[in-house]
Amino acid sequence: MNASTDPCDVLTRLRDTPELFEQLRAPRPDESELALQRRLRDQYPAELVRAALTQTELRQRAAARFTRAGQMWFTPKGQEQATAEAVAEHKARRFSEAVEDWCCGIGSDSVALARQGCAVTAVDLDPVCTLLTSWNAAAYQVGELVTPVVADVTMRNPEAELLHIDPDRRPGPGRRVIRLEECLPPLEFLQQLPARFKGGAMKLSPASNFGGKFEDCEIELISLHGECREATVWFGELAGDAPWRATVLPSGETLAAEPLSAMTNVGPLESWLYDPDPALVRAGLVDVLAEQLDLRRLDDAEEYLTSEQLVESPFLRPFEVLENVPNNDREIRQAVRRQGFGQIEIKCRHIPIEADQIRRRLPLSGIAPGVLIYTRQSGRARAVLCRRPASHFPPVD
């Protein structure tokens, strides 16, 4: 009789075969990957070997986002959509008591909520997701606080008064959507949730069309290591007083305000240029921070900021200005040569460029690392040659 190929059954049998993972981690000396796979298929069912290879690859991809990735269980879709551990823990700090986690996926938010001490009911229509959520909760030693339930959340009437929901942004194979109307559950359902719960949070893509869709809510844009990861719509008693918030992780620095409460002056480029964190930009709070730190914009249509003295903030990446030249290939090449750059980062926000083509044309014959930033200054496109302060070099991959 052929072994079952039901995903839950395959994963359960794989979990009961830990020695398969041990052999993948420790191949024989001089054994090629292909030879290893052939040997394993001689010892184990082919579906188990395929599943083990998939899990191994997914765990490796997740290692930068989860401290226990090597013990966790994923699906390809679940790994892509899972909330990074640092982001999930940040959100979980607002919760207490019993929580429903809808569209739980592989359970990263459920685990974070349980680690905060909440009793979590993890709900998903896919039984594979609820199974992996229970295993991932066990990996973080909070399994007793997480109850998995296979159900359609649109038909659910829970007793818990707090909710976390992560609508499915991949409702079809290989198809990612950003319009909330196309997510599952869709926008109309999401808009009804604040009336049904005492408080909660909706996890949305930071690129989605959430603006103006949720009244009397707080929208928090969250970035991790300089990448905007999530827009969280907080409602009910979990919402803050300000309508918009930007938070940068891992520092935890946060800024909440009404975007129109501040208006920054436009001024000429000075000794320092700042690239605001994308969470700050997406939340519309660039002017609020600039006013607090006495910074100026380079242009009404640019988020880049400037100052004469260096200002340090987790919301800003500073660059020391070396030269400010017209957006002209010849003048840019001459400036790069004068600065002795041997390698260069190329950045822009609103000026269309082809960075790879530009880099190939530059005379990078020196040794110094540099940064070339295309900006608008008082309505005109300019090129700014900069260097990063030593404390602000990006991490090496």
PLY file of the C-alpha trace (Angstrom):
ply
format ascii 1.0
element vertex 397
property float x
property float y
property float z
element edge 396
property int vertex1
property int vertex2
end_header
0.00 0.00 0.00
1.33 3.43 -0.91
2.06 5.77 1.96
-0.26 8.73 2.41
0.74 11.95 0.65
-1.61 14.06 2.76
0.53 17.05 3.87
-0.36 16.70 7.55
0.45 12.99 7.48
3.75 13.53 5.67
4.82 16.25 8.10
3.80 14.14 11.10
5.82 11.17 9.84
8.74 13.50 9.15
8.59 14.89 12.68
8.74 11.31 13.94
11.87 10.70 11.84
14.43 13.16 13.29
17.33 11.02 12.10
16.56 12.11 8.53
17.38 15.70 9.46
20.52 14.53 11.26
21.78 12.87 8.08
21.04 16.00 6.05
23.07 18.06 8.53
26.02 15.66 8.50
26.61 14.11 5.06
29.45 11.67 4.56
32.87 13.10 3.69
33.17 13.99 -0.01
29.51 13.06 -0.58
27.82 15.30 -3.12
24.35 16.70 -2.48
22.93 14.57 -5.26
24.56 11.43 -3.87
23.23 12.24 -0.40
19.69 12.58 -1.73
19.96 9.28 -3.60
21.20 7.51 -0.49
18.41 8.97 1.63
15.76 7.91 -0.89
17.08 4.36 -0.57
16.47 4.55 3.20
13.31 6.64 3.49
10.12 7.22 1.48
10.60 9.75 -1.29
7.91 12.07 0.08
9.72 12.25 3.43
13.03 13.10 1.77
11.40 15.84 -0.31
9.67 17.26 2.76
12.90 17.18 4.78
14.80 19.00 2.04
12.05 21.62 1.87
12.01 22.09 5.65
15.79 22.40 5.76
15.76 25.11 3.10
12.88 26.99 4.72
14.57 26.90 8.12
17.74 28.31 6.63
15.79 31.16 5.02
14.01 31.88 8.30
17.15 31.89 10.45
17.55 35.67 10.22
14.00 36.23 11.46
13.53 33.60 14.16
15.82 32.67 17.04
14.58 29.06 16.96
14.20 28.66 13.21
16.09 25.36 13.33
13.34 23.86 15.50
10.38 25.42 13.70
8.15 24.09 10.94
7.18 25.98 7.81
5.39 25.85 4.50
6.79 27.95 1.63
3.83 30.33 1.76
3.80 30.37 5.56
7.49 31.16 5.76
7.09 34.11 3.41
4.09 35.58 5.22
5.17 34.86 8.78
5.70 37.88 11.00
9.36 38.23 11.98
9.91 37.33 15.61
11.00 40.84 16.64
7.94 42.42 15.01
5.54 39.85 16.49
6.99 40.37 19.97
6.68 44.14 19.61
2.98 43.84 18.76
2.28 41.22 21.44
3.25 43.64 24.22
-0.08 45.46 23.78
-2.11 42.29 24.38
-3.21 40.49 27.52
-5.88 37.98 28.49
-7.39 35.67 25.87
-6.73 36.42 22.20
-8.06 35.03 18.93
-5.33 34.90 16.26
-7.13 34.60 12.93
-5.43 33.40 9.74
-2.59 32.29 12.00
-0.41 30.76 9.27
2.56 28.96 10.80
1.89 30.70 14.11
4.59 33.34 14.57
2.11 35.84 16.03
0.39 33.15 18.08
3.73 32.19 19.60
4.60 35.81 20.44
1.20 36.36 22.06
1.59 33.18 24.11
5.07 34.22 25.20
3.44 37.41 26.47
1.22 35.23 28.67
-1.93 35.32 26.54
-4.17 32.30 26.05
-4.29 32.10 22.24
-6.86 30.45 20.00
-5.03 30.08 16.67
-7.53 29.81 13.80
-6.85 28.97 10.18
-8.78 27.31 7.38
-5.72 25.20 6.46
-5.15 22.24 8.81
-1.45 22.24 7.91
-1.17 25.76 9.35
-2.84 24.88 12.64
-0.69 21.77 12.94
2.52 23.73 12.42
1.32 26.47 14.76
1.00 23.91 17.56
4.47 22.52 16.82
6.03 25.99 16.66
4.40 26.93 19.95
5.99 23.80 21.43
9.36 24.82 20.00
9.10 28.04 22.03
7.78 26.14 25.07
4.36 27.82 25.06
2.35 24.98 23.58
0.00 24.81 26.56
-1.17 28.39 25.85
-2.00 27.87 22.16
-5.15 26.08 21.03
-5.26 25.45 17.25
-8.66 25.49 15.53
-9.41 24.68 11.89
-12.21 27.05 10.88
-13.37 29.74 8.49
-12.85 32.98 10.41
-15.70 34.67 8.54
-18.08 32.21 10.20
-16.57 32.43 13.67
-18.23 34.01 16.72
-15.62 33.78 19.48
-15.84 34.52 23.18
-12.43 36.23 23.33
-12.62 40.02 23.33
-9.22 40.65 21.74
-8.24 39.82 18.16
-5.18 39.62 15.96
-5.76 38.94 12.27
-3.38 38.49 9.33
-5.48 38.45 6.14
-4.14 36.20 3.40
-2.27 38.29 0.82
-1.65 35.25 -1.37
-5.21 34.02 -2.06
-4.13 32.24 -5.26
-1.05 30.21 -6.27
1.91 32.50 -6.94
-0.28 35.58 -6.66
0.44 38.30 -4.11
-2.06 41.13 -3.73
-1.79 44.47 -1.94
-5.33 45.79 -2.41
-7.29 45.01 0.73
-10.37 44.32 -1.36
-8.54 41.28 -2.82
-7.25 39.83 0.46
-8.97 37.00 2.31
-10.94 38.02 4.31
-11.52 41.19 2.26
-11.72 44.83 3.31
-15.46 44.86 4.02
-15.06 42.08 6.59
-12.03 43.76 8.20
-13.91 47.03 8.59
-16.57 45.28 10.69
-14.12 43.85 13.23
-13.70 46.92 15.50
-17.41 46.73 16.33
-17.13 43.04 17.29
-14.10 43.10 19.62
-12.97 45.12 22.60
-9.66 45.68 20.89
-7.24 44.20 18.41
-4.81 44.49 15.56
-4.92 43.82 11.84
-1.63 42.96 10.15
-1.48 44.50 6.67
1.16 44.93 4.00
2.84 48.35 4.30
2.24 48.72 0.55
-1.51 48.11 0.83
-4.23 50.72 0.41
-5.10 51.10 4.11
-5.17 54.91 4.15
-8.62 56.29 4.94
-10.12 52.80 5.27
-10.30 52.49 9.08
-11.93 55.22 11.17
-10.97 55.87 14.79
-8.00 53.51 14.55
-4.25 53.88 14.96
-2.08 52.79 12.03
1.44 51.78 13.04
4.15 51.30 10.42
6.87 48.96 11.70
10.34 48.61 10.22
13.01 46.07 11.10
16.66 46.76 10.25
15.60 49.54 7.89
12.93 47.58 5.99
9.27 48.47 6.48
7.72 45.11 7.33
4.16 45.75 8.40
1.27 48.16 8.77
-0.69 47.33 11.91
-4.19 48.73 12.32
-4.89 49.00 16.05
-8.50 49.38 17.12
-10.59 49.59 20.28
-8.81 49.72 23.61
-5.49 48.67 22.04
-5.32 51.76 19.80
-3.22 54.74 20.84
-4.39 58.35 20.89
-2.58 59.44 17.71
-3.83 58.26 14.30
-0.37 57.39 12.91
2.73 55.82 14.41
6.15 54.81 13.11
8.27 52.28 15.00
11.79 51.15 14.19
13.13 47.82 15.41
15.24 46.54 17.00
15.74 49.85 18.85
12.02 50.16 19.62
12.04 53.90 18.99
8.52 55.06 18.20
6.87 58.28 17.09
3.11 58.89 17.11
1.37 62.01 15.82
-1.03 63.56 13.36
1.01 64.05 10.15
-0.44 67.50 9.48
0.58 68.75 12.93
4.00 69.82 11.60
5.35 71.54 8.51
9.09 71.51 7.79
10.91 74.34 6.08
12.71 73.67 2.80
16.35 74.67 2.80
19.61 74.24 0.89
21.76 71.15 1.32
24.09 71.48 4.31
26.87 69.28 5.71
24.66 66.30 6.49
21.96 64.56 4.47
19.51 62.14 6.09
17.52 59.27 4.60
14.43 58.75 6.81
13.39 55.24 7.79
10.71 53.86 5.46
8.27 53.38 8.36
8.52 57.09 9.10
7.93 57.93 5.44
4.98 55.56 5.03
3.38 56.92 8.21
3.68 60.46 6.85
5.63 61.61 9.92
8.80 62.97 8.27
7.83 66.58 9.03
7.00 65.71 12.64
10.46 64.26 13.24
12.16 67.05 11.28
10.47 69.68 13.43
11.51 67.89 16.63
15.15 67.62 15.50
15.38 71.00 13.72
15.99 69.50 10.28
14.95 70.81 6.88
13.71 69.19 3.69
15.65 69.57 0.46
12.45 69.92 -1.55
8.70 69.87 -0.98
8.54 66.58 -2.92
11.56 64.93 -1.24
11.76 63.05 2.06
15.52 63.63 2.32
16.45 65.95 5.19
19.51 68.06 5.92
21.33 69.87 8.75
24.66 71.57 9.41
25.53 69.48 12.47
25.20 65.69 12.71
21.93 64.59 14.33
21.63 60.99 15.53
18.25 59.23 15.51
17.13 55.62 14.96
14.73 57.06 12.37
17.53 58.49 10.22
20.48 57.21 8.19
23.00 60.04 8.06
25.42 60.75 5.22
28.25 63.26 5.32
28.07 65.49 2.25
31.26 65.69 0.17
30.05 67.29 -3.05
26.76 68.52 -4.49
26.77 68.56 -8.30
24.20 68.86 -11.11
22.52 65.70 -12.35
24.92 65.48 -15.27
26.87 62.33 -16.15
30.10 64.18 -16.92
30.09 66.20 -13.69
29.15 63.16 -11.62
32.03 61.14 -13.10
34.48 63.97 -12.40
33.27 64.24 -8.81
33.57 60.47 -8.27
37.13 60.61 -9.58
37.99 63.54 -7.29
36.70 61.65 -4.27
38.69 58.51 -5.10
35.78 56.13 -4.73
36.44 52.46 -5.39
32.96 51.23 -4.52
29.71 53.11 -4.39
26.13 52.85 -3.16
23.55 54.56 -5.34
20.34 55.81 -3.74
17.30 57.79 -4.80
13.67 58.25 -3.90
11.75 60.02 -6.64
14.22 60.49 -9.49
14.03 57.56 -11.95
17.47 56.03 -12.45
19.09 52.75 -13.51
21.61 52.19 -10.74
23.47 49.31 -12.40
23.93 51.26 -15.63
25.14 54.32 -13.73
27.61 52.27 -11.70
29.13 50.75 -14.85
29.83 54.23 -16.22
31.55 55.55 -13.10
35.38 55.66 -12.77
35.66 53.61 -9.58
39.43 53.40 -9.62
40.07 54.52 -6.03
39.74 52.69 -2.73
37.27 54.75 -0.67
33.65 53.60 -0.21
31.15 56.25 -1.23
27.48 56.99 -1.64
25.81 58.72 -4.59
22.36 60.09 -3.79
20.08 61.56 -6.43
17.80 64.21 -4.95
15.55 67.08 -5.86
16.71 70.35 -4.39
14.41 73.36 -4.77
12.77 71.68 -7.76
15.98 70.63 -9.55
17.56 67.20 -9.76
21.03 67.06 -8.20
23.59 64.39 -7.36
25.12 64.36 -3.89
28.36 62.50 -3.19
28.54 61.35 0.41
30.15 58.96 2.83
28.61 57.09 5.69
29.85 57.72 9.23
31.82 54.72 10.45
29.05 53.76 12.88
26.43 53.63 10.13
27.80 51.15 7.62
25.18 48.54 6.66
25.65 44.99 7.94
27.60 42.63 5.70
25.43 39.82 4.30
0 1
1 2
2 3
3 4
4 5
5 6
6 7
7 8
8 9
9 10
10 11
11 12
12 13
13 14
14 15
15 16
16 17
17 18
18 19
19 20
20 21
21 22
22 23
23 24
24 25
25 26
26 27
27 28
28 29
29 30
30 31
31 32
32 33
33 34
34 35
35 36
36 37
37 38
38 39
39 40
40 41
41 42
42 43
43 44
44 45
45 46
46 47
47 48
48 49
49 50
50 51
51 52
52 53
53 54
54 55
55 56
56 57
57 58
58 59
59 60
60 61
61 62
62 63
63 64
64 65
65 66
66 67
67 68
68 69
69 70
70 71
71 72
72 73
73 74
74 75
75 76
76 77
77 78
78 79
79 80
80 81
81 82
82 83
83 84
84 85
85 86
86 87
87 88
88 89
89 90
90 91
91 92
92 93
93 94
94 95
95 96
96 97
97 98
98 99
99 100
100 101
101 102
102 103
103 104
104 105
105 106
106 107
107 108
108 109
109 110
110 111
111 112
112 113
113 114
114 115
115 116
116 117
117 118
118 119
119 120
120 121
121 122
122 123
123 124
124 125
125 126
126 127
127 128
128 129
129 130
130 131
131 132
132 133
133 134
134 135
135 136
136 137
137 138
138 139
139 140
140 141
141 142
142 143
143 144
144 145
145 146
146 147
147 148
148 149
149 150
150 151
151 152
152 153
153 154
154 155
155 156
156 157
157 158
158 159
159 160
160 161
161 162
162 163
163 164
164 165
165 166
166 167
167 168
168 169
169 170
170 171
171 172
172 173
173 174
174 175
175 176
176 177
177 178
178 179
179 180
180 181
181 182
182 183
183 184
184 185
185 186
186 187
187 188
188 189
189 190
190 191
191 192
192 193
193 194
194 195
195 196
196 197
197 198
198 199
199 200
200 201
201 202
202 203
203 204
204 205
205 206
206 207
207 208
208 209
209 210
210 211
211 212
212 213
213 214
214 215
215 216
216 217
217 218
218 219
219 220
220 221
221 222
222 223
223 224
224 225
225 226
226 227
227 228
228 229
229 230
230 231
231 232
232 233
233 234
234 235
235 236
236 237
237 238
238 239
239 240
240 241
241 242
242 243
243 244
244 245
245 246
246 247
247 248
248 249
249 250
250 251
251 252
252 253
253 254
254 255
255 256
256 257
257 258
258 259
259 260
260 261
261 262
262 263
263 264
264 265
265 266
266 267
267 268
268 269
269 270
270 271
271 272
272 273
273 274
274 275
275 276
276 277
277 278
278 279
279 280
280 281
281 282
282 283
283 284
284 285
285 286
286 287
287 288
288 289
289 290
290 291
291 292
292 293
293 294
294 295
295 296
296 297
297 298
298 299
299 300
300 301
301 302
302 303
303 304
304 305
305 306
306 307
307 308
308 309
309 310
310 311
311 312
312 313
313 314
314 315
315 316
316 317
317 318
318 319
319 320
320 321
321 322
322 323
323 324
324 325
325 326
326 327
327 328
328 329
329 330
330 331
331 332
332 333
333 334
334 335
335 336
336 337
337 338
338 339
339 340
340 341
341 342
342 343
343 344
344 345
345 346
346 347
347 348
348 349
349 350
350 351
351 352
352 353
353 354
354 355
355 356
356 357
357 358
358 359
359 360
360 361
361 362
362 363
363 364
364 365
365 366
366 367
367 368
368 369
369 370
370 371
371 372
372 373
373 374
374 375
375 376
376 377
377 378
378 379
379 380
380 381
381 382
382 383
383 384
384 385
385 386
386 387
387 388
388 389
389 390
390 391
391 392
392 393
393 394
394 395
395 396
